Amino acid sequence: MKCPCDPDPMAEASGDALMVPAGAACRINALPNHVLIHAISFLDARQLVRTCVLSRRWRDLWRSVPRVNASRKEFEGTAGTWVQQNLLFKKFFNRFLMLRNPTPLDEFKLLYGVPDSQYSVESDFVAESEDANLWIGHTLQCNARSVNVSVHDVGAKLCLDSVVFASKCFLTSLELTWVILFTGFFENLQMGCKMLERLKLYGCSINDAEISSQTLKLFTIDTGCVLAEQISISIPSLIDLGYLSEDIGTPLLKNLGSLETATVSIGTKNYDTPLSDICQFLRGLSDVTHLDLLYEGRKLKIEKDFHWCPKFNNLTILTLGEWCLCADFYALVVFLQNSPNLMKLILKVRKKPDTHEMFIGELEERYFTCEHLKIVEIVRPGNLEHDHMLNDLEKFLVGNGIRSDQIEIKNWKL
């Protein structure tokens, strides 16, 4: 195999390659080892090991990389069934970790394989997840600061053993996709990961009744996550919250005194969310400065003069969707009446409001005063350019003291 710095004679002949004079020094080999190690650490693990055949100098470089990416996809082209390929992947990566030098890790990424159709007993899923848990525990012992774990096939989930996080480690960032988090996960995370600041969950099953931490600054629960009923979130250090799952209820928010930014969804598509749950959820966000709020529930009629929206005295940037533009902009008016220090309003219109589940209510007073509001940005599909609702919205804003030059209309592609 040629060194990657060697010119390809066929490419040279066609004029497609950079011409390198015969006998010229190889620029790659002129680089110091630590630079080469950093560069090849971005390769997947199997590709990384293959660099050992380039030359004697490259033989052991892969053993000391600070970043490891183990991907089940690398074995898709090998002979055999899915199960045989998965066994080959596990055998390879077990050997990889055995031969790797005991140097500190900055980052570990794992795309794991769990069959979703051949096993139906939970213990089988646990057994299938055993290697992944051993690998995660090993990387934490190597002082990994960032760990990203996901499952190769949607529909199957990895059974994460939370005990691997209970021992002292230096983890600062954890991202999990299609993983089952059994009861005790957050307790173990808090016990061992004293430096953890960033946690993102996608499509995960969360079995704890309370999500708590003393160190997290960024926490995201995204699409596909399944939570225990009446779950609570208590993270006093949290600065940025993302809560965007469409199929779960509204958690109880408490102890979020440091929260500044929230990107959240209220309501669910599959069942009715009590208005009381929505009220308490919004109260838990009342101190934020940046709020991006999406409503995914069914049609909700609110009794006249019912104060469901708290005062957002610190709010400076507010993002809402088309759900707030129904019923003569009912929900929009309520939010603006309760956000006296708002500086920027962003309205994202993806479809006509009358085709969407909505908040409906009546107001005696439909005026608002936002003395600090400088800009209103309306982002809409191009096909709504002449929609009567957008024209009425502009008239409504101007009628409440917003100058036309403060209103910006932008198109986006759906």
DOFIRO-109628 format. One record per residue (C-alpha): residue number from 1; z, y, x. Coordinates in pm, 1 decimal. Each point is the difference from the previous one (the first is absolute). Layout:
N
REC i Z Y X
REC NUM Z Y X
...
***
This chain:
414
REC i Z Y X
REC 1 0.0 0.0 0.0
REC 2 -88.9 344.8 130.4
REC 3 256.9 271.1 57.4
REC 4 -36.4 253.4 -287.5
REC 5 -95.0 265.2 253.3
REC 6 -297.9 -199.6 130.3
REC 7 -340.0 121.0 -127.1
REC 8 -203.8 -226.6 -226.3
REC 9 -333.0 -58.4 180.2
REC 10 -180.7 -57.0 -331.6
REC 11 135.3 325.2 -140.7
REC 12 -92.1 184.3 318.6
REC 13 -356.1 -119.6 -26.0
REC 14 -25.5 132.8 -354.2
REC 15 159.2 330.4 91.1
REC 16 288.1 -52.5 -245.5
REC 17 283.0 -12.1 253.7
REC 18 156.1 242.1 237.5
REC 19 -168.2 -56.6 336.8
REC 20 246.6 -106.8 267.1
REC 21 -140.1 -17.1 353.9
REC 22 34.3 -332.5 175.7
REC 23 314.5 -15.4 207.6
REC 24 163.6 289.8 -181.7
REC 25 378.3 -19.7 -42.7
REC 26 122.5 -130.7 -335.5
REC 27 176.5 284.6 -179.9
REC 28 210.0 -231.5 -214.7
REC 29 133.4 -188.1 301.1
REC 30 85.7 333.0 158.6
REC 31 255.0 64.0 -274.5
REC 32 366.6 -81.7 68.4
REC 33 151.6 -304.6 -169.4
REC 34 215.0 194.0 -246.3
REC 35 -308.9 179.3 -134.8
REC 36 -190.8 -327.4 -40.6
REC 37 297.8 -163.1 -171.9
REC 38 26.7 289.3 -243.6
REC 39 -374.0 -15.1 -76.8
REC 40 -18.3 -373.9 -69.5
REC 41 316.7 5.9 -211.6
REC 42 -214.3 123.0 -292.1
REC 43 -184.3 -334.6 -9.3
REC 44 100.5 -280.6 -235.5
REC 45 205.2 -269.8 171.3
REC 46 -281.3 -253.7 34.0
REC 47 -239.6 258.5 141.4
REC 48 275.6 118.4 229.1
REC 49 53.7 -341.2 156.6
REC 50 -372.7 -36.1 64.6
REC 51 13.2 291.2 245.8
REC 52 174.6 -234.2 246.5
REC 53 -336.1 -155.6 99.0
REC 54 -154.5 327.4 115.6
REC 55 142.8 -13.8 352.4
REC 56 312.2 -88.4 193.7
REC 57 135.8 348.7 -53.6
REC 58 -35.4 -35.9 -379.0
REC 59 152.4 -347.1 -12.5
REC 60 354.4 108.8 -89.4
REC 61 -45.2 351.1 -137.4
REC 62 20.4 -121.3 -361.0
REC 63 350.5 -133.5 56.7
REC 64 151.8 348.0 26.7
REC 65 -167.6 196.6 -280.5
REC 66 238.5 225.8 -197.3
REC 67 -187.9 -57.3 -327.2
REC 68 -71.1 -338.5 -161.2
REC 69 -231.4 -57.2 -296.3
REC 70 3.3 -357.0 -134.4
REC 71 -269.6 -46.6 -262.7
REC 72 -72.7 -312.3 -205.0
REC 73 -353.4 134.2 -51.4
REC 74 -85.2 -74.4 363.0
REC 75 -7.9 -370.2 -84.8
REC 76 -223.7 16.6 -306.9
REC 77 -308.5 -103.1 196.8
REC 78 155.0 -309.2 154.5
REC 79 -80.5 -351.3 -119.0
REC 80 209.8 -173.9 -261.8
REC 81 163.6 80.2 -332.9
REC 82 209.9 306.7 -76.6
REC 83 316.0 -198.2 70.2
REC 84 -135.3 -125.7 334.5
REC 85 -99.1 352.9 99.9
REC 86 346.6 121.2 -94.9
REC 87 165.0 -269.4 212.0
REC 88 -221.8 100.6 292.4
REC 89 102.2 362.0 -44.5
REC 90 370.1 -92.0 0.2
REC 91 -38.4 -225.1 304.3
REC 92 -186.8 271.1 186.9
REC 93 249.5 276.7 -69.9
REC 94 303.6 -215.5 76.0
REC 95 -158.1 -66.7 339.1
REC 96 -85.0 369.3 37.1
REC 97 363.8 105.2 -41.4
REC 98 115.4 -276.4 233.6
REC 99 -226.7 119.0 283.8
REC 100 43.6 372.5 -56.0
REC 101 217.7 187.2 250.5
REC 102 339.0 114.1 -137.0
REC 103 -101.4 365.9 2.1
REC 104 101.6 244.4 -277.1
REC 105 -231.8 28.8 -301.6
REC 106 -98.2 327.5 -162.6
REC 107 -180.8 -151.8 -296.3
REC 108 -51.7 -337.4 -169.0
REC 109 -260.9 -55.1 -272.4
REC 110 -24.6 -331.4 -181.8
REC 111 -264.7 -107.6 -251.1
REC 112 139.8 -336.1 -109.5
REC 113 -143.0 -288.5 -199.0
REC 114 180.8 -150.2 -300.1
REC 115 -195.8 -238.0 -229.5
REC 116 25.9 101.9 -364.9
REC 117 -146.9 -299.5 -180.1
REC 118 131.6 -312.3 173.8
REC 119 371.3 60.2 -40.4
REC 120 202.3 85.9 -307.9
REC 121 356.5 -71.2 112.3
REC 122 183.7 295.3 149.6
REC 123 135.0 -211.1 288.2
REC 124 -359.6 -68.5 108.5
REC 125 -65.3 375.3 21.6
REC 126 316.5 35.9 204.7
REC 127 -118.9 -271.9 238.8
REC 128 -344.0 163.0 26.2
REC 129 170.6 328.2 94.6
REC 130 219.9 -149.9 272.5
REC 131 -227.1 86.4 294.2
REC 132 -40.2 359.4 -117.0
REC 133 377.5 47.0 -14.7
REC 134 38.9 -144.9 350.2
REC 135 -269.5 232.3 133.3
REC 136 153.2 307.2 -163.4
REC 137 342.4 -89.5 137.4
REC 138 -146.9 -49.1 347.7
REC 139 -174.9 337.3 -0.7
REC 140 319.0 173.5 -114.6
REC 141 177.7 -156.4 297.1
REC 142 -274.6 152.8 214.5
REC 143 110.5 342.2 -130.5
REC 144 -302.8 51.6 -224.9
REC 145 16.0 346.6 -154.7
REC 146 -272.3 -48.1 -260.7
REC 147 -65.5 -316.6 -205.2
REC 148 -281.1 -41.1 -254.4
REC 149 -17.9 -329.6 -192.9
REC 150 -255.2 -92.2 -266.5
REC 151 -144.5 -314.4 -158.0
REC 152 -361.8 -104.0 42.2
REC 153 -66.1 -103.5 -361.4
REC 154 105.4 207.7 -298.5
REC 155 188.4 -218.8 -247.3
REC 156 216.0 -177.0 256.4
REC 157 313.5 160.0 138.1
REC 158 192.5 -49.1 320.7
REC 159 367.7 -90.2 -44.6
REC 160 170.8 237.0 241.1
REC 161 331.6 -113.2 147.5
REC 162 202.2 321.2 3.6
REC 163 244.1 -147.9 253.4
REC 164 -252.9 77.1 276.2
REC 165 80.6 369.5 -56.1
REC 166 378.6 -42.1 3.6
REC 167 36.0 -0.7 380.4
REC 168 -6.5 327.4 189.1
REC 169 -354.8 117.1 65.4
REC 170 -193.6 317.1 79.8
REC 171 -232.5 -4.6 -299.5
REC 172 -104.5 345.5 -126.2
REC 173 -294.8 -89.6 -227.3
REC 174 -49.7 -298.9 -233.6
REC 175 -298.7 -62.0 -229.5
REC 176 -18.3 -308.2 -224.1
REC 177 -285.3 -111.8 -227.4
REC 178 15.7 -298.2 -242.6
REC 179 344.3 -107.5 115.3
REC 180 296.9 -136.1 -198.6
REC 181 322.6 185.1 83.6
REC 182 291.2 -215.4 -108.3
REC 183 342.9 130.3 -97.4
REC 184 177.6 140.1 304.2
REC 185 -310.9 140.2 168.0
REC 186 113.9 363.2 -3.3
REC 187 353.9 -93.9 101.3
REC 188 -130.5 -183.1 308.6
REC 189 -243.4 281.9 71.8
REC 190 285.1 249.4 -3.9
REC 191 217.1 -226.7 214.0
REC 192 -243.7 -58.4 286.4
REC 193 -264.7 274.3 -15.0
REC 194 212.4 305.0 76.8
REC 195 -305.7 199.6 110.3
REC 196 -235.6 -82.1 -289.4
REC 197 -157.0 318.7 -139.2
REC 198 -319.9 -116.3 -171.6
REC 199 -39.2 -280.4 -256.6
REC 200 -314.7 -67.6 -205.9
REC 201 -30.1 -280.6 -255.1
REC 202 -326.8 -109.7 -165.0
REC 203 -19.5 -280.9 -256.6
REC 204 347.3 -123.0 91.0
REC 205 256.2 -176.9 -220.4
REC 206 335.5 178.2 38.3
REC 207 303.3 -194.5 -120.7
REC 208 282.4 234.6 102.8
REC 209 165.9 195.0 -281.4
REC 210 45.2 299.6 229.8
REC 211 -225.9 139.0 268.5
REC 212 226.5 174.3 245.7
REC 213 -20.3 130.9 356.1
REC 214 176.8 249.5 221.0
REC 215 -295.0 61.5 234.3
REC 216 -329.0 -2.1 -194.2
REC 217 -192.5 326.0 -7.8
REC 218 -325.8 -128.0 -153.6
REC 219 -2.2 -270.8 -268.0
REC 220 -300.6 -117.8 -204.1
REC 221 -18.3 -253.3 -283.5
REC 222 -367.8 -31.5 -78.1
REC 223 -237.9 -183.7 -232.2
REC 224 79.3 -358.4 -94.2
REC 225 371.1 1.6 80.0
REC 226 235.2 -182.5 -237.4
REC 227 360.0 122.8 -22.7
REC 228 315.7 -129.8 -159.9
REC 229 83.9 166.0 -331.5
REC 230 225.9 306.9 13.9
REC 231 -38.5 25.1 374.7
REC 232 143.1 306.7 175.7
REC 233 -109.0 188.4 312.4
REC 234 275.6 154.2 212.8
REC 235 -122.0 147.4 330.3
REC 236 182.2 322.2 98.4
REC 237 -214.4 47.0 313.7
REC 238 -333.6 -29.1 -186.3
REC 239 -249.1 286.5 39.6
REC 240 -322.3 -148.6 -141.7
REC 241 -14.1 -238.0 -300.7
REC 242 -307.5 -181.4 -128.2
REC 243 34.8 -195.9 -324.8
REC 244 -339.2 -93.9 -139.0
REC 245 19.2 -342.3 -158.5
REC 246 -154.5 -15.1 -348.6
REC 247 158.7 -320.2 -128.8
REC 248 371.5 54.0 51.9
REC 249 268.6 207.0 -163.6
REC 250 156.1 323.7 113.2
REC 251 283.8 -42.5 251.8
REC 252 324.8 192.0 3.2
REC 253 -10.7 261.5 275.1
REC 254 329.9 96.9 158.8
REC 255 122.5 135.0 330.5
REC 256 -331.2 163.6 93.1
REC 257 145.6 326.4 124.7
REC 258 -249.0 38.9 288.2
REC 259 -314.3 -71.5 -203.6
REC 260 -275.8 258.7 46.3
REC 261 -329.4 -169.3 -96.7
REC 262 -67.1 -250.4 -278.9
REC 263 -323.2 -168.5 -109.2
REC 264 96.5 -199.0 -307.8
REC 265 -122.0 -164.6 -318.4
REC 266 204.9 -6.6 -320.3
REC 267 -54.2 -236.0 -289.9
REC 268 -175.9 -336.4 -3.4
REC 269 -321.3 -130.5 -154.0
REC 270 142.8 -327.4 -125.4
REC 271 299.5 110.2 -204.7
REC 272 167.5 308.8 -135.9
REC 273 224.5 186.9 242.5
REC 274 301.8 159.3 -172.3
REC 275 -4.5 377.7 13.5
REC 276 359.7 -12.6 127.7
REC 277 -119.6 -189.8 309.1
REC 278 -268.3 259.9 65.5
REC 279 254.6 281.1 -36.1
REC 280 247.5 -150.8 246.4
REC 281 -283.5 -74.4 245.4
REC 282 -118.4 361.6 -5.7
REC 283 356.8 126.0 40.7
REC 284 22.6 -206.4 318.6
REC 285 -300.1 195.7 133.7
REC 286 115.1 345.7 -109.4
REC 287 73.9 125.8 354.6
REC 288 -339.9 -80.5 155.6
REC 289 -230.8 266.4 140.4
REC 290 -324.4 -200.4 -32.8
REC 291 -66.2 -218.2 -307.9
REC 292 -309.4 -205.7 -86.3
REC 293 64.0 -148.9 -344.2
REC 294 -210.6 -258.2 -183.0
REC 295 63.6 -129.4 -352.2
REC 296 -125.1 -355.0 -64.1
REC 297 175.3 -69.5 -329.2
REC 298 -116.7 -22.5 -355.2
REC 299 -16.8 286.2 -248.0
REC 300 344.4 158.3 -14.9
REC 301 99.0 248.3 -270.4
REC 302 295.5 219.5 88.5
REC 303 221.1 162.1 -261.3
REC 304 -14.7 375.5 -30.5
REC 305 224.8 189.9 243.2
REC 306 110.9 -321.8 174.3
REC 307 76.2 96.9 360.7
REC 308 -148.1 -296.1 185.1
REC 309 -108.6 195.0 308.6
REC 310 267.9 128.9 244.9
REC 311 -12.8 326.5 191.7
REC 312 -194.9 -31.1 326.6
REC 313 142.1 304.9 174.0
REC 314 -114.0 -105.5 349.6
REC 315 -349.4 -109.4 -99.4
REC 316 -281.2 185.2 178.9
REC 317 -295.2 -243.5 -30.5
REC 318 -65.7 -198.3 -320.1
REC 319 -281.7 -250.8 -61.4
REC 320 -67.7 -131.7 -351.6
REC 321 -276.3 -202.5 -166.5
REC 322 -198.2 28.8 -322.2
REC 323 290.4 -152.0 -194.4
REC 324 172.3 339.1 4.8
REC 325 -298.2 179.3 -157.6
REC 326 18.1 -163.6 -343.6
REC 327 148.6 156.7 -312.0
REC 328 -80.6 357.8 97.2
REC 329 126.8 -56.5 356.6
REC 330 344.6 -94.1 -129.1
REC 331 129.5 -182.9 309.4
REC 332 -157.1 254.2 237.4
REC 333 176.6 287.6 -176.4
REC 334 334.6 -180.2 15.6
REC 335 -31.1 -59.5 374.4
REC 336 -104.1 358.4 70.2
REC 337 285.4 134.9 -211.1
REC 338 240.6 -205.5 212.5
REC 339 -148.3 81.2 343.6
REC 340 82.7 367.8 60.0
REC 341 -76.3 -4.0 375.0
REC 342 -330.1 -186.5 -13.4
REC 343 -259.2 123.4 250.4
REC 344 -287.3 -248.1 -44.1
REC 345 -112.1 -205.7 -300.4
REC 346 -252.3 -284.2 40.1
REC 347 -154.8 -159.3 -309.2
REC 348 -194.9 -323.4 56.9
REC 349 -228.3 -74.7 -292.7
REC 350 -162.3 -344.0 21.1
REC 351 -101.1 -40.3 -364.0
REC 352 21.7 183.4 -330.2
REC 353 364.0 30.2 -109.9
REC 354 -67.6 -113.8 -358.6
REC 355 -98.4 -346.5 131.6
REC 356 324.0 -45.3 194.8
REC 357 357.6 -91.1 -92.9
REC 358 188.4 327.3 -30.4
REC 359 312.7 204.1 -49.3
REC 360 0.4 170.0 -341.1
REC 361 248.7 256.0 -123.3
REC 362 46.8 341.6 -158.2
REC 363 120.8 323.3 156.2
REC 364 111.5 322.1 -161.0
REC 365 -74.0 191.6 319.8
REC 366 -319.9 -88.4 188.1
REC 367 23.8 266.3 267.2
REC 368 126.8 -40.8 353.2
REC 369 84.2 228.4 290.0
REC 370 -60.6 -118.4 356.7
REC 371 31.6 316.9 207.5
REC 372 -70.4 -180.9 328.1
REC 373 -302.5 -201.1 -117.7
REC 374 -287.3 86.8 235.5
REC 375 -264.1 -263.0 -68.1
REC 376 -103.1 -245.2 -271.3
REC 377 -233.5 -272.1 126.0
REC 378 -191.0 -199.3 -261.5
REC 379 -164.0 -314.3 136.2
REC 380 -241.3 -154.3 -247.9
REC 381 -302.8 -231.9 -21.8
REC 382 -333.0 175.4 14.5
REC 383 -91.0 -117.5 -350.3
REC 384 284.8 205.7 -147.8
REC 385 -151.4 325.7 122.6
REC 386 -49.1 140.1 -348.7
REC 387 278.0 -184.2 -176.9
REC 388 170.2 212.0 -266.7
REC 389 345.0 -115.3 111.3
REC 390 -49.0 149.3 347.9
REC 391 -120.4 325.9 -153.2
REC 392 308.0 9.5 -223.9
REC 393 220.2 -76.8 300.3
REC 394 -136.9 295.9 195.3
REC 395 51.3 230.7 -299.5
REC 396 354.7 -129.5 -39.5
REC 397 85.5 64.2 365.9
REC 398 -152.2 349.3 -1.3
REC 399 187.4 76.1 -320.7
REC 400 325.8 -75.8 183.0
REC 401 -66.2 239.2 286.7
REC 402 -198.7 -216.8 242.2
REC 403 -296.0 196.7 135.4
REC 404 -340.7 -166.9 -11.4
REC 405 -34.1 34.2 379.9
REC 406 315.6 -211.9 36.3
REC 407 -166.1 -292.2 -180.3
REC 408 -205.7 -232.9 220.1
REC 409 -217.8 -271.0 -155.6
REC 410 -108.0 -292.4 218.3
REC 411 -209.9 -307.2 -72.5
REC 412 84.7 -349.9 113.2
REC 413 -181.8 -330.9 -13.4
REC 414 148.7 -268.5 -223.8
***
